[in-house]
Every structure is written in C-alpha cells, then in structure tokens.
C-alpha cells in the first residue's frame, strides 16, 4: 500500500514513526524491507564493536523499542504489518549478523548474512510464517523478523563452517 503525503508526514512527525520506518528507509518506493535491511548495516558496523553481552542487551532493547514504535505505526495507519515499518528488518538483520561478532567479518560474509536474512524474511518458513499470520500489533511486526534472523544466523554459521 502506497502512503499518502499526509500519512508520510504524520509518521515522520513522531519519534515512533522515525524509528519504525528505519529513519526513513522504509519509505523507499521499491522494496522497503530490503532498503531497511540495507540501512541496518550502517549501525551494525558500530554495534559489532561492542562486547557480545552488550550487543545482545542492545538487541533486546532494540526489539522492545520496535514493538512500541511498530505498534504505534500499526495503530496510526490501521494496517497489520505496514511495509513502511522496517525496524523489524533492523533487528532481524542484526540477529542474522550476530555470528560475525565471533567469526571473520569480511565484506562477503556480511553480504551473505544480508542475503540469507532477506531470503528467510521473504520465504517465511515456519515459525516465521506463524508469527507473521498469528500475532498482531508491534509484537507481530517484530517477531517474524526475529525468527528469520535466527534462521539466517544458523545458516550463516553452517556456510562459514563448511566453506573453511
């Protein structure tokens, strides 16, 4: 669904709209989910420098923030999972790239993590599809991408192990 100029303005007038839209990356007219995942790589470059326990604390806080912000967008737009809400892609992408905290993080592994996350987010194997269909509000928006990120992280570790 394409947003009107008024809807876009309303979203960007509120902090929740900025956060949920991935600082505007979700307003991309083409593939907003991929745009959000790509935008998530920039803060990840800083996040990867954190000690891993702090990384996961930040991840949990980002998830909670996303439940609130995406829930606000769902209520304002009255759409179950609006494409403009891409904070879930940020968190899912950061989960997918978590193995690179311990393993080599050459650009091709970052690209592999990005691609794997997009594949699982789009294909929606169970329980990604379950969360996408059954949960509402901000939690519903966020949780399917958490599952997609976990799948991507597992496959990334396996690919890195067998490629070594």
N, C-alpha and C positions, 0 to 999 in steps of 0.2 A: 504494500500500500504506500503510495506516494503521499508525503505530508504536505499540507498547505504551508504557505509562507507564515501564516499566523501560528500554526502548530509548531513550526520550527522555532519561531521567535519565543513562543511560550516555553518550549523546552530549554532554550538557552538562557532564559531569564532566571532560572532556578538552579542552584548548585546540583541538585539531583539530576537534572537534565544534562548538565555538563558531564557529570560522572558517568551516568548511564550511557550516554552517547559516545563514550570514549574520547572526551574532549573534542567532540565534533566529528570524529572519524566515522561514526555510524550514520552520518548524514550523506555519506558518499552515494551518488546516484546509481552506482554499479557495485554490486557485491559488498554491501556494507559489513557483513560478517568477516569477509576476508580483509577488508580495509581495517576493521577493528583489530583483527589478529596481527596484521602487519604493524599497526600503530603500537600494539602491545610490546613489540620487540624493543622499542626505544627505552621505555622504563626498565625493561628486563635487563638491559645492558648494565644498568646501575644496580638493580636488585641482585644480580648474580655475584656481586662483590660482597654481599652480606654473608656472615656466618650462617650455615644452613639452619640452625634452630630459629634465628631471627627471620630468615627467609620465609619459613613456614608460619611464623607469627604474622608477618606482613600479609601472607597469602590468606590466612584465616580472617584477618581484619578487612582485607580487600573483598573477600566473599561476603562478609556481613554488610559492608558498605554497599556492595552490589545488590544484595537482597533489598535493602532500603531504597536505593536510587532507582533500580529497575522496577520495584513495586510502585514507586511514585509515578514513573512513566506509564506503566500499565493502567493505573487509575486515571491519569490525565487523558491519555489517548483512547482509553476503553478498548484496547487491543490486547489479547492474551500474551503474545510474545512479539512485540513490535521490532521490526528489523533495525530500527534506529538504536535500540538498546543493545550495545555491544560490550558493555563492561563484563558480561559473561565470557566473551571471547578473550578479554584481557586475562581474566583469572584462569580460564581453561588453557590458554597458551602458556602462562607461567607454570602451570602444573605440568604440561607436556614437556617443558624445557628444564624442569627440576633435575633430571638426571645429569644434566650438564654442569651442575654445581660440583659434582664429584669426578666427572669424566671430562675428557677433552672437549673443548667447546669451539672447535674450528668452525668457520662460517658454514661449511656444508652440513655439519650436524645441527646447527641452528636452523638451516633451511629444511633439513629432514624433519625436525621437530615441528616446524611450521606446517609443512605439507601433511604430516601424519595427523596433526590436530585437525586441520581442515577436512581431511578425509573422514575421520570419525565424527566430527561435528555435522557433516553433511549426510553421511550414510546412516547415522544414528542406530547402531546395533544396540540390543538390549544391554543394560538398563538405560542407555541414553534415550532411546525412543519412549520408554516407560515414563521417565521424568518429564520429557517434552510433552507427552499427552496427558498425564495424570495430575501434575502439580500446577497450581495457579500462582499468580502474583509474582513477586520478586524471587521467591524461592524456586518457582517453576522455571523462570527465565535463567536463573543461575545454575541450577543443579545438573541439567543435562550437559552443560559445557564442562562441569567438573568431571563427570563420568567420561566424556570424550577426551579430556586432558589426561585422565588416568590411563585410559587405553593407549593413547599416543605415547605417553611416557614409558609404558611397559614395552611397547613395540620398538620404541627408540633404543631402549637398553638392549633388547634382543638383537636388533640390527647391528648396533655398535659391537656387541659381543661377538657375533658371528663374522663381522667384517674385519675384526682384528686378527 
